[in-house]
C-alpha cells in the first residue's frame, strides 16, 4: 500500500506543477508547489480538476442513499421509488455511451502517467526548481497522457436482474468534469420517469436537490488504502523529511480510521460482467493513480465523513500515534520543527518563513519550556490599537488591514502547529460555513474557488500572548461583496466575516478538549 500511495503523492505533485506552469510559463520553484498543494488541499489546482478518478455507481449505494433520505423526511417513499427507477435507467444509459477499457488501453494509460512523473521526479524526489526545458518536457508528457485518456471509459457494467443490483464503473481524467456529466444524466432520467408517471411539484424536479441533498460523490477506500486530497496533501507536507514507507502506511491507516472511511468501500457485484474485463477492473481498483469515488448519502458524506475529515490533521495524528512517532524518530510533536530546520527545502507544512520557525523555537527555549502546548484563553477578548502591519503577500509586499487580522488571546502557543492546523482545515471550514446555493444572507458555495483562495499568510504572537492571524483571499471578484463593494448588501455576505469566523472555529477546535469557552 505504501508504495502505491507514494505514486499518488508523486502524481499529485506533478499535476500541480503543470497547473502552475499554465499560470507562470516560467521557472517553477517546486517547494512553492508543495505549499500550494498542502494549503489548498490539492483541490482547485489539480486534484478535483486533473487527478484521474474511478466512479462507482452501484445500485446498493443508490438504494441506501434514498432509504436514508426517506427516513429523514426529505422525500416520500413514492418519490424514492421514482428516483430509484430513474437512477437505474441512468446506469443503463451511461453504459452505452462510453468505450470499454481494455487491458492494452489501461497499460498505455499507466505508462503515460509513469512517464509524466519520471519527467520531473528523480529517485522519488522533486528537484528544487524546474526550468523552462523541464516544463516543456512535462507539457509534452501531459499532452501524451491526455491523448490516451481524454474521454471517459467504461471499466465494468453489470445489468440489473436475477437478484443482481446494477453496477457501473467508469474512469475519467477529471473528477469535477465527469461528476457534472453523470449528475446531468441522473437528473435527465429522473425527470423522464416523473413525466411518464405524471408527477408534478416534486422536490426531485428542483435544481440540484437530488445531488446536494440526497446523493453526493464521496471518496471511498479500496481494501486498506484511499486516495484523498486531504490525505495526499498531508503526506506531501512530509516530503522534505524523506518519510519511510512505514510512515506513509501508518498515516494512511490513521486517516482511514479517524475520518470514518473505514466504513466505506467500493462495492462490486459478483458473477459475470455484462461489459468489461474482471482483470482490468481489478487492476484499476488497485491503482493509486486513481482516486475512487462512490455514491453516498449526502447527509452522511457532509455531516459525518466531511466533518471528520475537516477535523483530522497530521500534527494531532503524529502526537497521538506512538507508531508514527517512532517511524519519524521523534518523541513529541514539539520536535517536528527541529526536523524541519534540518532540511534544505522547507516543506509545505507552513507558509511561514524559516525565520519564524527559528523565532518560535528561540522563544520556547528562553522560557525553558520542553513541551509543545496550545492553550488559547478565549474568555476575554483583546482589542489592539488600529494599525497596519507590513507582510509579504503573493505578488509583493503590502499592508494587511486591521479588518484582515484575527486576534486570539493565548498562552504558550506553538505557532507552527497552529499554522499547520489552519493550513489543513481552512478551505474545508470556509466551504462548510458557506450557503448551499439558495442563501441570500451569506456567500453560497458554487465552484469552491473562493474557499480555496482563503489563506492564512502568517501568524504572530505578542509578548502578552496574543496571536494575530494575517489572511488573504481572491479579491477579484469576491471583494464586490465586501464593505464598499457593489454587492456589499447585506453586510453579512462580507467575505472577511466568513473567513474570520472560520479561522476562529478552527482555533477553538484545537483547544476544545482543554477549555470550556469557545470563540463566538
N, C-alpha and C positions, 0 to 999 in steps of 0.2 A: 504493500500500500504506500509506503513512504516514497519509494522511487517514483511511483505514479504521481503522487502529489507534487514532487519536485518538478515533474514535467508540466503540471498545471501552473505552477509558480512561474516557470520559465516562459510559457506561452503567454501568460497574463502580462509579464514584463515587456515582452516583445511587441504585443499588440498595443500596449500603452505607448511605447516608443514610436510605433507607426502613427498613432493618433497625434502625438506631439509633433512628429515630422510634418504632418499636414498643416499645422499651425505655424511652425517656425521655419521649415525648409532651410535649416542651417545645422551647425554642430549641436549635438544634444548631450547634455550632462545627464548621465544615467542615474545619478543619485537624486537629481531633481525629479526624474521619472518615478523613482521609488517613493518619493514623498507624495507625488500625485496619486499613486496607486493606494497608498495607505490611507491618506486623508479623505479621498473620495470613495473609499471602499470599492474601488475598481469599476464603479457603476457607469457613470456618464461617459468616461473616456473610452473604455474598452470592453468592460465585462458584459453589460446588457446589450451593447451595440455590436460588438465584434467577437465575443467568445463563443465558439461553436456550442450548440445546445441540442440535447435529445429531449423531445417532447413525448411524454407518456400520457395517452388519452385512453383510460381504461374504464369500462362500464361500472366496476365496483366502486371506483373513486367517485364517479358521477352520482351513483345511487346514494352513497354515503353523504355527499355534499347536499343533495336535495332533501334527504331524510333529516339532516340537521337543520336545514332551512325551515322545514315544516315544523319541527319540534320547537323552534324559536319563534314561530308565528310570522315568518317573513312571507310565506306563500301557503296556499292551501294544498291539500293532497291532490286535488284535481289539477291544479296548476303544475304541481311537481310531476304528475304523470305526463302532461303535455310537454314539459321541459325535457323529461327523460326521453320521450319519443323523438323530440327534435334533435337532441344530442346524439342519440343512436344514429339518426339519419345523417348528421354531420360527420360522424366517424366513417360511415359508408361512402359518403360523397367525397371526403378528403382522400380516401383510399384509392380513388380512381384518378386523382389529379396529378400525382407525382410519380416519377420513375422509381423503380425498385433499386435499392442499394445492393450492388454485387460485391463479392469478395475482392475482385480486382479494383473496383472503384474505391472501396474503403482503404485498401492498401495504398492506392495513389494519394488519397487524402492524407493519410498518416505520414507518408513520405514527404508530401509538400509541407506539412506542419513541422516535421523534423528538420527539413531543410531551412525553413523560415527561422527556427530557433537557432540553428547552428550558424546562421549568418552573423549573429551578434553575440552569442553565448559561447564562451570558450572555457572548457573544464568546469562547467556548472556555474561559472561566474560571468557577470557582465563587466566589460571594461568600463573605466571611469567616464570616458567620453566616446562619442561616435561621430566620425567625420561625415562630410557630405558623401564621400565614396561609400562609407558604411550604410548610410541612409539610402543611397541609390540601390545598393545590393539588396537591402531589406525590402525596398519597394518592389523590386523585380520578383523576389520570392513571394511577397504577399500577393502580387497580381497573379502569380502562378497558382497559388492556393485558391484565389477567387475563381480562377478559370475551372478548377476542379470541383468547386463547392459553391457555385453561385446560385443554385436553386435548391429548394427543399427536396429531400429524397426519403422515400418510404423504406423503413428498416423492416417492419413486420406489420401484418394485419391479420386479425382473427375475426371472422364473421360471427355475429351472434346467432344462437340457435343450438338446439340439442343440449341445453343446460349450460352453454358457454356464454360468458359475457363478451361483448365486442371489445377489441383492444387494438390500438393503433400506436405505432412508434414511428416518429419522423425526426430526422436530423436537419438542421439548418445552420448556416454560419452566423446567425444573429438571433438571440432570444427576443429582443424587442421587436424586430421586424416581423418575424413569423408569429409571434404572440398575437399581434394585431390581425394578421391574416386568419388565424384559426378562430379567434373570437368573433370575427365578422361572419365566418361560415356558420358558427354555432347560432348566432343571432338570426341569421337569414333562415335557417332550417326551423327554428322555433317559431318565427313569425309565420312561416308557411303552415305549420301544424295548427297554430291558433286560428289562422284564416280558414283552414279546412274545417275546423270544428266550430266556426262562427263565434269565437271567443273575443269579446271586446273589453276594454278598460282593465286589462290585466297588467300587473306590475312587470311581467316579463316583457311587455312591449316598450317599457320605458328605456330610454337611452342609458346604456351601461349598467342597468340594475343587476342583470344576471352576473356580469363579470366583475362587479365591485362588491356586491352584497352576498352572492352565493358561491360563485366559482372564482378561484384565483389559481394562477400557475405558481406553485411554490417549489423551492429547491427540495430535493429528496435524496436520500442516500442509496447507494448500491453496496450491499454487503456491509463492510465496516469502513466505508470511505464516502466522502462527499466533496463536491467541488462547489464552493460558495464564495461569492465575492468577499464577504466579511472574513472568512477563514483564510483565503488566499492572500488578502491584504495583510492580515496579521502575520502570516508566515513570511511574507516579503519583508516585513519590518525587522526580521531577524537575520536577513541575508548577510549583513555585514559581520555577523558573529560566526559565519560558516557553520550553521547548525548541522548536527548529525542527522541521519535518517531517523534515529530514535526520537529526537526532538520533534520532528515533523509528525511522527506517528502518535506520540503522546498528546501533542496539542490537538491533533485532529480528533482523537478519541474523546478528549475533554470537551471539545466543541460540540460533537455529536450528542454526547450525554447531557451536557448542561443546557443546550438550546432546545432539547426535546426532539431533535432529528433522529434520535434512536428509535422513535416510534413511527418513523416514515420509511418507506422503501418502495422502489419501483415494482409494480405488480406485473406478473406475467401470466398468460393463460396456457394451461397445459394442453398437450396434444399437438396436432399438426397445424402449421400456419396456413392461412388462406393465401397469403402472399408473403414473400421474403424467405430468408435463409436463416435457420437457427444458429448456425455457426457465426454468421455475420452479426446477428443480434447479440450473441454472447460477447464478441469482440468489442462491439460498440458500447455495451453496458459496462464492460470492464475498463474502457479507455478513460483516462483522466484528461484527455484533450477535449472532453465534452462536459459541460455542466448538465445535470439531469433535473428536469422539472416535471411535475405531475399535477393533475387536477386535485385541488384541495379545497375544503370548505373555507370560504373567505373569513368567517369568524375565527376559525382555528388558526388559519395562516397568519392573520393580522394580530389577533389578541393573545395567542399562545406562542406560536413559533416566532413571529415577528418581534414581539416584546422580549422574549427570552434571548433572541439573537442580539437585540439592541443593548441588553444589559451585559452580555458576555464581553469581556475584554481580556486581552492577553496578559496584562500585568497581574490581574487578580487570579488568572489561571496559573501563572507561574508561582504566585505566593501561596496558593492553597495546595499545590500538587507537588509532593516530595519527589516523585519520579521525574518530573520535569526539571526541578531544581538540580537534581543530581545529573541529569543529562546536559544541562547548561553549565554545570560546575560551579554553582553558587549555593549559598545557604539562605539568602534572603533577597527579596526583590530590590532592596536598597543597594545591593552590589551590582545591579544591572547597569546603571550609568557608568560605573567604573569600567565595565567591559566595553561599553560604547566608546569611551575615551581612548581605548587601546586599538581602535581600528582606524584605517586611513580615511575611509569614506563614511561620514556619519550616516547611519541608517535612517529609515523613514519613520521611526517611532515618534519623532518630534519634528516640528518645523522650526525649532529654536536654533540658535547658533551654538557652537561648541562652547563659546564663552559663557553662555547662560548656564550650561551644564556645570562648567567649572565653578562659576559663582555660587551655584546652588550647593555643590559639594563643599566648597570652602566655608559657606555659612553653616552647614551641618557640622563641619569639623571644629569650627570655633566654638560652637555650642556644646561640643563634646557629646554629640548625640549619635548613638550607634544604631538606632532603629529608624526605619522609614515609616512615619505615620502621617496620616492626613486627617486632621481634626478641624473641621470648619465650624466656627462659632456663628450660628445662623440666627441667634436670638436677637441680637442688637444690630440693626442696620447702621452702616457707616457711610457718611457723605463726605466726599472730597471736595475741595475747592475747585471750581470750574477752571480747567486749563486744557491745553493741548500738548500732547507728547509726540515727539518725533520717532517714528518707527519705519523700518524698511518694509515696504509693501511690494507686491508684484507690479512691475512697471516703474519702479523708482521709489524715492523717499517722499513721504507725505505726512500730513497731520491726521491723526486719528481723533475725531471729535469726541467730546465727553459723552455724546449720545451713543458712541460705539465702543464704550468701555464698560465692562461689567465688573462690579466690585463685590468681593466676598471677604468677610472677616474671617481670619484663620489664625491658628496656632501652628507650630512646627509642621510645615507642609512640604511634601516632595513635589515640586513643580513638574518634574519630569513625568512622574506617574500621573499627575492630574492632566498634563498636556496629552499624554497617551490616551487617557480616558476620553477627553474631549475630541481628539482627532478620530478616535474609533467610533464614537456614537453620534456626533453632531448631525450628520446627514440623516441618519435614521430617526433621531428625535425630532428634528425640524420637520421631516416628512410626516411623522405621526401627529404633529401638532397642527398640520395644515388641514383644510377642509377636504371633503371627499368629492367635490365638484359642483355642489349646489349652494355652498355657503356664500353669503354676501358680507359677512362681518369680518372674515379673515381670508387670507390668501388660500386658494384651493390648489391641491396637488394635481398637476397635469402631466408634465414631462419629466419632472424630477430635477430639472436643470437648476432651479433656484436653490433647492435643498443641497445639491452637490456643490454649489458655489460658496456656501457659508463656510468660512474658515476662521479658526482662532489663530491669529498671526503670531501672538506671543503672550506669555504671562509674566507679570512682575509682582514682587512681594515687597511691601514697605516694612520698615522697622517695627511698626505696630502690628504686623501680621496680616495686613490687608492684601488680598490678591486681586489684581486687575487683569481681566481678560480683554485683549485688544482683538477685535474681529473685523472681517470684511465680507462683502458679498458682491454679486454681479450687479453693478449699478444700472447697466443698460440691459434690459428695460425696466428693472424692478424698482428703481428709485422713484418712478412715477407714482408709486403707492405710498411713498414716504412723505413726511411733512414738507409742504411746499410744492409737491408734485401735482400733476394734472388730475390724478386719480387718488388723491390723498384722503378722500372722504369715503367711508368713515375712517377715523384715525386708527381704529382697531386693526386695520389692514396694513399698517406700517410694518415693513419687513424687519425693522430694528426691534420691534416689540416681540416678534416671533422668534428671532434669533436669541435675544436676551433671555426670554422665557426658557428656551431650550437649553442654553448654557447653564442656567441656574438649576434646572431639573437634573441635568447630568451631574453637577457638583453635589447636589443634595443626595442623589442616588448613591454616590460613592461613600457617604458617611451616614447613610440612613440607619445602619445597624449599630451606630455608636451615639447618635444624637436623637433627641426627641423632636427638636424643632426642624422645620424644613423651610426652604425658600418659597416665598409666595410667587 
